[in-house]
Amino acid sequence: MVVSDNIGLNYDEPIEIAPGIYWIGFLDMEHDLNCNPYLIVEEKEAIVVDGGSRTDFSTVMIKILQTGVNPSKIVKLLYHHYDPDLCGSIPDFEKIIKNKDLSIISHQENNYFIRYYGGSLERECVEKDLNLEWEFSTGRKLKFILTPYAHAPGNFFTFDKKTGTLFTSDIFGSYYRTEDWELFLELDQTCQECEYSKNCPEEIDKCPILEIINFHKDLMPNKKALKYALKQIEDQPIKKIAPQHGSVISNSSSIEFIIKKLKSINKVGIDKYL
């Protein structure tokens, strides 16, 4: 069953965020940065998206097994950039997945560095080898949208045309204290009209919008790169945003509002020092 809110969620189990798309992360009680690996399942094939660090591998693999997917069904490991919180478990996936067709999908700029995680898997480049699109055997398509320097040189988004889900890596991510974190973020009208002062009218201890804004100010290299990335998705029929950190943004009004706020922020990255 596809879940549309946070009521009754069991974070010890995989959670279906859209048809055939599962959150396979966990509630990290030790850090203020939650990581979100995902699994896309399409009949007899599956893809792992930003599979996680090496220390997280056992938890992520248990979640995959809980979905009912045999690891041999996994045909691709998709990585939006080369950071260890995404790629650290590559050797573990290679050891456990018995599939001759298994390979890594990323950007050429990322694949230069991904090879240093070890393993012998073929690395396919979204821009050179795949012409910015990959298709399941059923015809379900993933579209790759280049977002360079947001934050890595080879950064990109992945858009699942079937469900309207956009995987955005670090963009749309946020910091969260563990006790405040929820998988889904939906902003009500009060949040969208708020000026984000220290006195929250909803009496929320930590504002989710400020957490998203501060995350981007810290992690993105500059405002130009962030605005360029956001511009690339203006005409996409997005229904859900699935970032690698923070919460899944699960309705269109919240998506539109957060995009607007991110476009308006200043002093991003190096801009703070110029």
ChimeraX commands (.cxc) that place a marker at each C-alpha (Angstrom):
marker #1 position 0.00,0.00,0.00 radius 0.5
marker #1 position 1.32,3.43,-0.93 radius 0.5
marker #1 position 1.58,5.66,2.14 radius 0.5
marker #1 position 0.65,9.34,1.80 radius 0.5
marker #1 position 1.39,10.57,5.33 radius 0.5
marker #1 position 3.43,9.76,8.43 radius 0.5
marker #1 position 0.70,8.15,10.53 radius 0.5
marker #1 position 1.51,4.62,11.60 radius 0.5
marker #1 position 4.77,4.30,9.67 radius 0.5
marker #1 position 7.17,1.60,10.82 radius 0.5
marker #1 position 10.69,2.76,10.00 radius 0.5
marker #1 position 12.01,-0.73,10.66 radius 0.5
marker #1 position 10.37,-1.83,7.42 radius 0.5
marker #1 position 10.65,-0.66,3.80 radius 0.5
marker #1 position 8.03,1.96,2.97 radius 0.5
marker #1 position 6.45,2.27,-0.46 radius 0.5
marker #1 position 6.51,5.99,-1.32 radius 0.5
marker #1 position 5.06,5.57,-4.84 radius 0.5
marker #1 position 3.99,2.53,-6.89 radius 0.5
marker #1 position 7.03,0.24,-7.08 radius 0.5
marker #1 position 9.34,2.68,-5.23 radius 0.5
marker #1 position 10.50,1.86,-1.72 radius 0.5
marker #1 position 12.37,3.85,0.91 radius 0.5
marker #1 position 14.93,1.37,2.26 radius 0.5
marker #1 position 16.72,3.62,4.75 radius 0.5
marker #1 position 16.47,3.76,8.51 radius 0.5
marker #1 position 15.96,6.22,11.33 radius 0.5
marker #1 position 19.54,7.10,12.25 radius 0.5
marker #1 position 19.60,7.69,16.00 radius 0.5
marker #1 position 23.28,8.69,16.14 radius 0.5
marker #1 position 23.47,11.54,13.62 radius 0.5
marker #1 position 21.54,14.65,12.57 radius 0.5
marker #1 position 21.56,13.67,8.91 radius 0.5
marker #1 position 19.20,10.96,7.74 radius 0.5
marker #1 position 20.17,9.12,4.54 radius 0.5
marker #1 position 17.57,7.80,2.12 radius 0.5
marker #1 position 18.46,4.92,-0.22 radius 0.5
marker #1 position 15.61,3.79,-2.49 radius 0.5
marker #1 position 14.62,0.69,-4.46 radius 0.5
marker #1 position 12.68,0.82,-7.73 radius 0.5
marker #1 position 10.94,-2.47,-8.53 radius 0.5
marker #1 position 9.46,-3.17,-11.95 radius 0.5
marker #1 position 8.25,-6.74,-12.37 radius 0.5
marker #1 position 11.36,-8.95,-12.66 radius 0.5
marker #1 position 13.88,-6.09,-12.40 radius 0.5
marker #1 position 14.97,-3.71,-9.65 radius 0.5
marker #1 position 17.32,-0.75,-9.28 radius 0.5
marker #1 position 18.97,0.50,-6.10 radius 0.5
marker #1 position 19.18,4.31,-5.93 radius 0.5
marker #1 position 22.00,5.83,-3.82 radius 0.5
marker #1 position 22.51,2.59,-1.90 radius 0.5
marker #1 position 24.23,3.99,1.18 radius 0.5
marker #1 position 27.41,3.75,3.20 radius 0.5
marker #1 position 29.27,0.55,3.98 radius 0.5
marker #1 position 28.19,0.64,7.62 radius 0.5
marker #1 position 24.54,0.90,6.52 radius 0.5
marker #1 position 24.68,-2.02,4.08 radius 0.5
marker #1 position 23.25,-4.76,6.30 radius 0.5
marker #1 position 20.24,-2.62,7.22 radius 0.5
marker #1 position 19.62,-1.61,3.60 radius 0.5
marker #1 position 19.89,-5.20,2.36 radius 0.5
marker #1 position 17.46,-6.43,5.02 radius 0.5
marker #1 position 14.98,-3.80,3.83 radius 0.5
marker #1 position 15.42,-5.00,0.23 radius 0.5
marker #1 position 14.70,-8.57,1.30 radius 0.5
marker #1 position 11.65,-7.38,3.24 radius 0.5
marker #1 position 10.16,-6.00,0.01 radius 0.5
marker #1 position 10.22,-9.55,-1.34 radius 0.5
marker #1 position 12.86,-8.73,-3.95 radius 0.5
marker #1 position 15.53,-11.37,-4.50 radius 0.5
marker #1 position 18.90,-9.58,-4.82 radius 0.5
marker #1 position 19.44,-11.37,-8.15 radius 0.5
marker #1 position 16.65,-9.16,-9.57 radius 0.5
marker #1 position 18.77,-6.04,-9.06 radius 0.5
marker #1 position 20.19,-5.03,-12.44 radius 0.5
marker #1 position 21.58,-1.54,-11.74 radius 0.5
marker #1 position 23.12,0.48,-8.93 radius 0.5
marker #1 position 22.34,4.16,-9.57 radius 0.5
marker #1 position 24.45,6.90,-7.93 radius 0.5
marker #1 position 23.79,10.62,-8.32 radius 0.5
marker #1 position 27.27,11.60,-7.13 radius 0.5
marker #1 position 30.30,9.90,-5.57 radius 0.5
marker #1 position 30.09,10.65,-1.84 radius 0.5
marker #1 position 30.64,7.70,0.57 radius 0.5
marker #1 position 27.17,8.05,2.12 radius 0.5
marker #1 position 25.85,6.94,-1.28 radius 0.5
marker #1 position 28.59,4.73,-2.69 radius 0.5
marker #1 position 30.39,3.15,0.25 radius 0.5
marker #1 position 28.51,-0.14,0.01 radius 0.5
marker #1 position 29.25,-0.82,-3.67 radius 0.5
marker #1 position 31.62,-3.76,-2.93 radius 0.5
marker #1 position 29.01,-5.32,-0.64 radius 0.5
marker #1 position 26.29,-5.11,-3.28 radius 0.5
marker #1 position 28.62,-6.65,-5.85 radius 0.5
marker #1 position 29.39,-9.60,-3.56 radius 0.5
marker #1 position 25.79,-10.43,-2.73 radius 0.5
marker #1 position 24.02,-9.76,-6.04 radius 0.5
marker #1 position 24.36,-12.69,-8.42 radius 0.5
marker #1 position 23.37,-11.06,-11.67 radius 0.5
marker #1 position 25.64,-10.95,-14.72 radius 0.5
marker #1 position 23.85,-7.80,-15.93 radius 0.5
marker #1 position 24.57,-5.82,-12.76 radius 0.5
marker #1 position 26.30,-2.51,-13.45 radius 0.5
marker #1 position 26.65,1.01,-12.06 radius 0.5
marker #1 position 24.88,3.99,-13.56 radius 0.5
marker #1 position 26.24,7.48,-12.91 radius 0.5
marker #1 position 27.78,10.46,-14.69 radius 0.5
marker #1 position 31.26,10.24,-16.22 radius 0.5
marker #1 position 32.56,12.82,-13.73 radius 0.5
marker #1 position 31.33,10.60,-10.90 radius 0.5
marker #1 position 32.52,7.33,-12.37 radius 0.5
marker #1 position 36.13,8.54,-12.30 radius 0.5
marker #1 position 35.91,8.48,-8.50 radius 0.5
marker #1 position 33.38,5.69,-7.96 radius 0.5
marker #1 position 35.95,3.18,-9.20 radius 0.5
marker #1 position 37.99,3.82,-6.05 radius 0.5
marker #1 position 35.33,2.15,-3.93 radius 0.5
marker #1 position 36.51,-1.12,-5.41 radius 0.5
marker #1 position 34.83,-3.91,-7.30 radius 0.5
marker #1 position 34.82,-4.78,-10.96 radius 0.5
marker #1 position 31.34,-3.70,-12.04 radius 0.5
marker #1 position 30.89,-1.98,-15.39 radius 0.5
marker #1 position 30.22,1.74,-14.98 radius 0.5
marker #1 position 27.77,3.31,-17.43 radius 0.5
marker #1 position 27.65,7.07,-17.97 radius 0.5
marker #1 position 24.20,8.66,-18.15 radius 0.5
marker #1 position 25.32,11.26,-20.70 radius 0.5
marker #1 position 27.66,9.20,-22.91 radius 0.5
marker #1 position 26.39,5.63,-22.79 radius 0.5
marker #1 position 22.68,6.01,-22.02 radius 0.5
marker #1 position 21.72,9.25,-23.79 radius 0.5
marker #1 position 20.11,10.50,-20.56 radius 0.5
marker #1 position 17.54,7.71,-20.37 radius 0.5
marker #1 position 17.29,4.11,-19.19 radius 0.5
marker #1 position 14.41,1.71,-19.76 radius 0.5
marker #1 position 13.23,-1.34,-17.88 radius 0.5
marker #1 position 12.33,-4.35,-20.02 radius 0.5
marker #1 position 8.66,-3.45,-19.46 radius 0.5
marker #1 position 9.16,-0.05,-21.06 radius 0.5
marker #1 position 9.13,1.94,-17.80 radius 0.5
marker #1 position 11.57,4.82,-18.32 radius 0.5
marker #1 position 13.95,6.74,-16.12 radius 0.5
marker #1 position 15.02,10.15,-17.40 radius 0.5
marker #1 position 18.32,11.67,-16.26 radius 0.5
marker #1 position 18.49,15.44,-15.84 radius 0.5
marker #1 position 21.94,17.01,-15.59 radius 0.5
marker #1 position 22.47,19.39,-12.66 radius 0.5
marker #1 position 26.24,20.03,-12.69 radius 0.5
marker #1 position 27.98,21.38,-9.57 radius 0.5
marker #1 position 24.92,20.91,-7.38 radius 0.5
marker #1 position 26.88,19.86,-5.55 radius 0.5
marker #1 position 29.29,17.56,-7.48 radius 0.5
marker #1 position 30.47,18.27,-11.06 radius 0.5
marker #1 position 28.62,15.19,-12.32 radius 0.5
marker #1 position 25.43,15.68,-10.32 radius 0.5
marker #1 position 22.09,14.78,-11.93 radius 0.5
marker #1 position 18.46,14.05,-11.09 radius 0.5
marker #1 position 16.52,10.91,-12.02 radius 0.5
marker #1 position 12.86,11.22,-13.04 radius 0.5
marker #1 position 10.63,8.15,-13.00 radius 0.5
marker #1 position 8.06,8.91,-15.68 radius 0.5
marker #1 position 5.64,6.23,-14.49 radius 0.5
marker #1 position 5.06,7.70,-11.03 radius 0.5
marker #1 position 6.24,11.29,-11.41 radius 0.5
marker #1 position 8.89,10.72,-8.73 radius 0.5
marker #1 position 12.04,12.84,-8.94 radius 0.5
marker #1 position 15.16,11.53,-7.18 radius 0.5
marker #1 position 17.23,14.61,-6.40 radius 0.5
marker #1 position 20.29,13.48,-4.44 radius 0.5
marker #1 position 21.32,16.30,-2.06 radius 0.5
marker #1 position 19.06,18.98,-3.54 radius 0.5
marker #1 position 15.82,19.32,-1.53 radius 0.5
marker #1 position 17.65,17.63,1.33 radius 0.5
marker #1 position 17.90,18.95,4.87 radius 0.5
marker #1 position 19.39,18.50,8.29 radius 0.5
marker #1 position 17.14,17.01,10.94 radius 0.5
marker #1 position 17.50,16.10,14.56 radius 0.5
marker #1 position 16.45,12.49,14.93 radius 0.5
marker #1 position 13.48,13.17,17.17 radius 0.5
marker #1 position 12.04,15.65,14.64 radius 0.5
marker #1 position 12.49,13.61,11.48 radius 0.5
marker #1 position 9.56,12.19,9.51 radius 0.5
marker #1 position 9.68,10.46,6.16 radius 0.5
marker #1 position 7.07,12.62,4.44 radius 0.5
marker #1 position 6.95,16.42,4.39 radius 0.5
marker #1 position 3.70,18.15,3.50 radius 0.5
marker #1 position 3.39,21.87,4.27 radius 0.5
marker #1 position 0.03,23.29,5.28 radius 0.5
marker #1 position -1.12,26.80,4.44 radius 0.5
marker #1 position 0.22,28.22,7.72 radius 0.5
marker #1 position 3.73,27.03,6.87 radius 0.5
marker #1 position 3.53,28.43,3.37 radius 0.5
marker #1 position 2.48,31.87,4.67 radius 0.5
marker #1 position 5.04,31.99,7.49 radius 0.5
marker #1 position 7.99,34.38,7.41 radius 0.5
marker #1 position 10.18,31.79,9.20 radius 0.5
marker #1 position 10.95,33.78,12.31 radius 0.5
marker #1 position 12.12,32.15,15.54 radius 0.5
marker #1 position 8.56,32.13,16.88 radius 0.5
marker #1 position 6.79,29.41,14.93 radius 0.5
marker #1 position 2.98,29.89,14.88 radius 0.5
marker #1 position 2.64,26.10,14.80 radius 0.5
marker #1 position 4.95,25.84,17.83 radius 0.5
marker #1 position 7.22,23.46,15.93 radius 0.5
marker #1 position 10.60,23.24,17.66 radius 0.5
marker #1 position 12.57,23.23,14.42 radius 0.5
marker #1 position 11.29,24.74,11.16 radius 0.5
marker #1 position 11.56,22.26,8.24 radius 0.5
marker #1 position 11.88,25.08,5.69 radius 0.5
marker #1 position 14.77,26.70,7.54 radius 0.5
marker #1 position 16.44,23.31,7.79 radius 0.5
marker #1 position 16.18,22.88,4.00 radius 0.5
marker #1 position 17.42,26.43,3.33 radius 0.5
marker #1 position 20.40,26.12,5.68 radius 0.5
marker #1 position 21.32,22.74,4.23 radius 0.5
marker #1 position 21.53,24.23,0.73 radius 0.5
marker #1 position 23.48,27.28,1.92 radius 0.5
marker #1 position 26.05,24.94,3.44 radius 0.5
marker #1 position 26.23,22.23,0.79 radius 0.5
marker #1 position 25.70,23.88,-2.60 radius 0.5
marker #1 position 28.75,25.62,-4.12 radius 0.5
marker #1 position 26.91,28.83,-5.03 radius 0.5
marker #1 position 23.51,30.27,-5.91 radius 0.5
marker #1 position 24.15,30.04,-9.66 radius 0.5
marker #1 position 24.59,26.25,-9.57 radius 0.5
marker #1 position 21.49,25.82,-7.39 radius 0.5
marker #1 position 19.30,28.00,-9.60 radius 0.5
marker #1 position 20.51,26.22,-12.72 radius 0.5
marker #1 position 19.56,22.84,-11.22 radius 0.5
marker #1 position 16.11,24.06,-10.23 radius 0.5
marker #1 position 15.52,25.51,-13.69 radius 0.5
marker #1 position 16.03,22.09,-15.27 radius 0.5
marker #1 position 12.87,20.73,-13.65 radius 0.5
marker #1 position 10.48,23.63,-14.29 radius 0.5
marker #1 position 8.49,21.75,-16.93 radius 0.5
marker #1 position 8.58,18.27,-15.41 radius 0.5
marker #1 position 5.27,16.78,-14.16 radius 0.5
marker #1 position 6.65,16.10,-10.68 radius 0.5
marker #1 position 4.36,14.46,-8.14 radius 0.5
marker #1 position 6.91,13.57,-5.48 radius 0.5
marker #1 position 10.50,14.53,-4.67 radius 0.5
marker #1 position 12.74,11.88,-3.10 radius 0.5
marker #1 position 16.00,13.43,-1.85 radius 0.5
marker #1 position 18.94,11.51,-0.43 radius 0.5
marker #1 position 18.73,13.40,2.88 radius 0.5
marker #1 position 15.80,14.79,4.82 radius 0.5
marker #1 position 12.19,13.97,3.92 radius 0.5
marker #1 position 10.23,12.98,0.84 radius 0.5
marker #1 position 8.24,15.99,-0.36 radius 0.5
marker #1 position 4.94,14.42,-1.14 radius 0.5
marker #1 position 2.50,16.91,-2.65 radius 0.5
marker #1 position 2.62,19.43,-5.49 radius 0.5
marker #1 position 1.90,22.58,-3.46 radius 0.5
marker #1 position 4.78,21.82,-1.09 radius 0.5
marker #1 position 7.10,21.09,-4.02 radius 0.5
marker #1 position 6.22,24.39,-5.75 radius 0.5
marker #1 position 6.64,26.37,-2.55 radius 0.5
marker #1 position 10.02,24.87,-1.64 radius 0.5
marker #1 position 11.34,25.42,-5.18 radius 0.5
marker #1 position 10.28,29.06,-4.91 radius 0.5
marker #1 position 12.03,29.46,-1.53 radius 0.5
marker #1 position 15.24,27.82,-2.77 radius 0.5
marker #1 position 15.34,30.13,-5.79 radius 0.5
marker #1 position 15.11,33.15,-3.51 radius 0.5
marker #1 position 17.93,32.40,-1.06 radius 0.5
marker #1 position 21.24,34.23,-1.15 radius 0.5
marker #1 position 24.72,33.65,0.31 radius 0.5
marker #1 position 24.91,30.07,-0.92 radius 0.5
marker #1 position 28.24,28.31,-0.52 radius 0.5
marker #1 position 31.18,30.47,-1.64 radius 0.5
marker #1 position 28.79,33.43,-2.12 radius 0.5
marker #1 position 28.97,33.97,1.65 radius 0.5
marker #1 position 32.63,34.96,1.30 radius 0.5
marker #1 position 32.51,37.12,-1.83 radius 0.5
marker link #1:1,2 radius 0.2
marker link #1:2,3 radius 0.2
marker link #1:3,4 radius 0.2
marker link #1:4,5 radius 0.2
marker link #1:5,6 radius 0.2
marker link #1:6,7 radius 0.2
marker link #1:7,8 radius 0.2
marker link #1:8,9 radius 0.2
marker link #1:9,10 radius 0.2
marker link #1:10,11 radius 0.2
marker link #1:11,12 radius 0.2
marker link #1:12,13 radius 0.2
marker link #1:13,14 radius 0.2
marker link #1:14,15 radius 0.2
marker link #1:15,16 radius 0.2
marker link #1:16,17 radius 0.2
marker link #1:17,18 radius 0.2
marker link #1:18,19 radius 0.2
marker link #1:19,20 radius 0.2
marker link #1:20,21 radius 0.2
marker link #1:21,22 radius 0.2
marker link #1:22,23 radius 0.2
marker link #1:23,24 radius 0.2
marker link #1:24,25 radius 0.2
marker link #1:25,26 radius 0.2
marker link #1:26,27 radius 0.2
marker link #1:27,28 radius 0.2
marker link #1:28,29 radius 0.2
marker link #1:29,30 radius 0.2
marker link #1:30,31 radius 0.2
marker link #1:31,32 radius 0.2
marker link #1:32,33 radius 0.2
marker link #1:33,34 radius 0.2
marker link #1:34,35 radius 0.2
marker link #1:35,36 radius 0.2
marker link #1:36,37 radius 0.2
marker link #1:37,38 radius 0.2
marker link #1:38,39 radius 0.2
marker link #1:39,40 radius 0.2
marker link #1:40,41 radius 0.2
marker link #1:41,42 radius 0.2
marker link #1:42,43 radius 0.2
marker link #1:43,44 radius 0.2
marker link #1:44,45 radius 0.2
marker link #1:45,46 radius 0.2
marker link #1:46,47 radius 0.2
marker link #1:47,48 radius 0.2
marker link #1:48,49 radius 0.2
marker link #1:49,50 radius 0.2
marker link #1:50,51 radius 0.2
marker link #1:51,52 radius 0.2
marker link #1:52,53 radius 0.2
marker link #1:53,54 radius 0.2
marker link #1:54,55 radius 0.2
marker link #1:55,56 radius 0.2
marker link #1:56,57 radius 0.2
marker link #1:57,58 radius 0.2
marker link #1:58,59 radius 0.2
marker link #1:59,60 radius 0.2
marker link #1:60,61 radius 0.2
marker link #1:61,62 radius 0.2
marker link #1:62,63 radius 0.2
marker link #1:63,64 radius 0.2
marker link #1:64,65 radius 0.2
marker link #1:65,66 radius 0.2
marker link #1:66,67 radius 0.2
marker link #1:67,68 radius 0.2
marker link #1:68,69 radius 0.2
marker link #1:69,70 radius 0.2
marker link #1:70,71 radius 0.2
marker link #1:71,72 radius 0.2
marker link #1:72,73 radius 0.2
marker link #1:73,74 radius 0.2
marker link #1:74,75 radius 0.2
marker link #1:75,76 radius 0.2
marker link #1:76,77 radius 0.2
marker link #1:77,78 radius 0.2
marker link #1:78,79 radius 0.2
marker link #1:79,80 radius 0.2
marker link #1:80,81 radius 0.2
marker link #1:81,82 radius 0.2
marker link #1:82,83 radius 0.2
marker link #1:83,84 radius 0.2
marker link #1:84,85 radius 0.2
marker link #1:85,86 radius 0.2
marker link #1:86,87 radius 0.2
marker link #1:87,88 radius 0.2
marker link #1:88,89 radius 0.2
marker link #1:89,90 radius 0.2
marker link #1:90,91 radius 0.2
marker link #1:91,92 radius 0.2
marker link #1:92,93 radius 0.2
marker link #1:93,94 radius 0.2
marker link #1:94,95 radius 0.2
marker link #1:95,96 radius 0.2
marker link #1:96,97 radius 0.2
marker link #1:97,98 radius 0.2
marker link #1:98,99 radius 0.2
marker link #1:99,100 radius 0.2
marker link #1:100,101 radius 0.2
marker link #1:101,102 radius 0.2
marker link #1:102,103 radius 0.2
marker link #1:103,104 radius 0.2
marker link #1:104,105 radius 0.2
marker link #1:105,106 radius 0.2
marker link #1:106,107 radius 0.2
marker link #1:107,108 radius 0.2
marker link #1:108,109 radius 0.2
marker link #1:109,110 radius 0.2
marker link #1:110,111 radius 0.2
marker link #1:111,112 radius 0.2
marker link #1:112,113 radius 0.2
marker link #1:113,114 radius 0.2
marker link #1:114,115 radius 0.2
marker link #1:115,116 radius 0.2
marker link #1:116,117 radius 0.2
marker link #1:117,118 radius 0.2
marker link #1:118,119 radius 0.2
marker link #1:119,120 radius 0.2
marker link #1:120,121 radius 0.2
marker link #1:121,122 radius 0.2
marker link #1:122,123 radius 0.2
marker link #1:123,124 radius 0.2
marker link #1:124,125 radius 0.2
marker link #1:125,126 radius 0.2
marker link #1:126,127 radius 0.2
marker link #1:127,128 radius 0.2
marker link #1:128,129 radius 0.2
marker link #1:129,130 radius 0.2
marker link #1:130,131 radius 0.2
marker link #1:131,132 radius 0.2
marker link #1:132,133 radius 0.2
marker link #1:133,134 radius 0.2
marker link #1:134,135 radius 0.2
marker link #1:135,136 radius 0.2
marker link #1:136,137 radius 0.2
marker link #1:137,138 radius 0.2
marker link #1:138,139 radius 0.2
marker link #1:139,140 radius 0.2
marker link #1:140,141 radius 0.2
marker link #1:141,142 radius 0.2
marker link #1:142,143 radius 0.2
marker link #1:143,144 radius 0.2
marker link #1:144,145 radius 0.2
marker link #1:145,146 radius 0.2
marker link #1:146,147 radius 0.2
marker link #1:147,148 radius 0.2
marker link #1:148,149 radius 0.2
marker link #1:149,150 radius 0.2
marker link #1:150,151 radius 0.2
marker link #1:151,152 radius 0.2
marker link #1:152,153 radius 0.2
marker link #1:153,154 radius 0.2
marker link #1:154,155 radius 0.2
marker link #1:155,156 radius 0.2
marker link #1:156,157 radius 0.2
marker link #1:157,158 radius 0.2
marker link #1:158,159 radius 0.2
marker link #1:159,160 radius 0.2
marker link #1:160,161 radius 0.2
marker link #1:161,162 radius 0.2
marker link #1:162,163 radius 0.2
marker link #1:163,164 radius 0.2
marker link #1:164,165 radius 0.2
marker link #1:165,166 radius 0.2
marker link #1:166,167 radius 0.2
marker link #1:167,168 radius 0.2
marker link #1:168,169 radius 0.2
marker link #1:169,170 radius 0.2
marker link #1:170,171 radius 0.2
marker link #1:171,172 radius 0.2
marker link #1:172,173 radius 0.2
marker link #1:173,174 radius 0.2
marker link #1:174,175 radius 0.2
marker link #1:175,176 radius 0.2
marker link #1:176,177 radius 0.2
marker link #1:177,178 radius 0.2
marker link #1:178,179 radius 0.2
marker link #1:179,180 radius 0.2
marker link #1:180,181 radius 0.2
marker link #1:181,182 radius 0.2
marker link #1:182,183 radius 0.2
marker link #1:183,184 radius 0.2
marker link #1:184,185 radius 0.2
marker link #1:185,186 radius 0.2
marker link #1:186,187 radius 0.2
marker link #1:187,188 radius 0.2
marker link #1:188,189 radius 0.2
marker link #1:189,190 radius 0.2
marker link #1:190,191 radius 0.2
marker link #1:191,192 radius 0.2
marker link #1:192,193 radius 0.2
marker link #1:193,194 radius 0.2
marker link #1:194,195 radius 0.2
marker link #1:195,196 radius 0.2
marker link #1:196,197 radius 0.2
marker link #1:197,198 radius 0.2
marker link #1:198,199 radius 0.2
marker link #1:199,200 radius 0.2
marker link #1:200,201 radius 0.2
marker link #1:201,202 radius 0.2
marker link #1:202,203 radius 0.2
marker link #1:203,204 radius 0.2
marker link #1:204,205 radius 0.2
marker link #1:205,206 radius 0.2
marker link #1:206,207 radius 0.2
marker link #1:207,208 radius 0.2
marker link #1:208,209 radius 0.2
marker link #1:209,210 radius 0.2
marker link #1:210,211 radius 0.2
marker link #1:211,212 radius 0.2
marker link #1:212,213 radius 0.2
marker link #1:213,214 radius 0.2
marker link #1:214,215 radius 0.2
marker link #1:215,216 radius 0.2
marker link #1:216,217 radius 0.2
marker link #1:217,218 radius 0.2
marker link #1:218,219 radius 0.2
marker link #1:219,220 radius 0.2
marker link #1:220,221 radius 0.2
marker link #1:221,222 radius 0.2
marker link #1:222,223 radius 0.2
marker link #1:223,224 radius 0.2
marker link #1:224,225 radius 0.2
marker link #1:225,226 radius 0.2
marker link #1:226,227 radius 0.2
marker link #1:227,228 radius 0.2
marker link #1:228,229 radius 0.2
marker link #1:229,230 radius 0.2
marker link #1:230,231 radius 0.2
marker link #1:231,232 radius 0.2
marker link #1:232,233 radius 0.2
marker link #1:233,234 radius 0.2
marker link #1:234,235 radius 0.2
marker link #1:235,236 radius 0.2
marker link #1:236,237 radius 0.2
marker link #1:237,238 radius 0.2
marker link #1:238,239 radius 0.2
marker link #1:239,240 radius 0.2
marker link #1:240,241 radius 0.2
marker link #1:241,242 radius 0.2
marker link #1:242,243 radius 0.2
marker link #1:243,244 radius 0.2
marker link #1:244,245 radius 0.2
marker link #1:245,246 radius 0.2
marker link #1:246,247 radius 0.2
marker link #1:247,248 radius 0.2
marker link #1:248,249 radius 0.2
marker link #1:249,250 radius 0.2
marker link #1:250,251 radius 0.2
marker link #1:251,252 radius 0.2
marker link #1:252,253 radius 0.2
marker link #1:253,254 radius 0.2
marker link #1:254,255 radius 0.2
marker link #1:255,256 radius 0.2
marker link #1:256,257 radius 0.2
marker link #1:257,258 radius 0.2
marker link #1:258,259 radius 0.2
marker link #1:259,260 radius 0.2
marker link #1:260,261 radius 0.2
marker link #1:261,262 radius 0.2
marker link #1:262,263 radius 0.2
marker link #1:263,264 radius 0.2
marker link #1:264,265 radius 0.2
marker link #1:265,266 radius 0.2
marker link #1:266,267 radius 0.2
marker link #1:267,268 radius 0.2
marker link #1:268,269 radius 0.2
marker link #1:269,270 radius 0.2
marker link #1:270,271 radius 0.2
marker link #1:271,272 radius 0.2
marker link #1:272,273 radius 0.2
marker link #1:273,274 radius 0.2
view
